[in-house]
């Protein structure tokens, strides 16, 4: 199909959509001889694996003085941030939250680093280093797999284009069967689009104590990836070229 007719509508959400016109005549039809045409539909379905994963890394300390609790947490947090830098994790992919409260004369301080990885193997290596060096003084949560906006946008566009190509292929097969020559499209409409997840993003079970041992992160990467699915159905109307034009 010509590039000028390969138009993709990106809705930006997962609700079903109907009757969206992708290609239409540039001018209103003129009265005249009836145009010979063929109407077909096209369907496509595709999927993408999660391309991002968010990991929560927590350290805490309980001391009788604020400075002792703060220093203990700060040392381990600095080691976590240093490890992330060594594995080329960007600063904008890390957010840190700190909290402190006093209970029965003891100060409890906690720091949590939420890290968004685009490379699952990098995440696994970071987990192994932290668990080896900090052992039980660090808590690593369950990886949360999700899709970037760019990945979902590409998926929507891909299924739309594939549906249009399938419709064009069907029209081309019909034209050959009938001994005709297929002309340009008159109208192409996106009749329906759907999106769903398998499993739903963010529904993984949490670890009871929030701590993982070496190797558990790797098994999560293998078995808990979230897959996004999308489908599109289009209808298209093509003209048949008349024999006089075909001879020319």
Secondary structure as UniProt FT lines:
FT   HELIX           3..5
FT   STRAND          20..23
FT   STRAND          37..49
FT   STRAND          52..63
FT   HELIX           66..86
FT   TURN            87..88
FT   HELIX           91..93
FT   STRAND          94..103
FT   TURN            104..105
FT   STRAND          106..117
FT   HELIX           120..134
FT   HELIX           135..137
FT   STRAND          139..140
FT   STRAND          144..146
FT   HELIX           149..177
FT   TURN            178..179
FT   STRAND          181..198
FT   TURN            201..202
FT   TURN            214..215
FT   HELIX           216..223
FT   STRAND          227..241
FT   HELIX           243..247
//
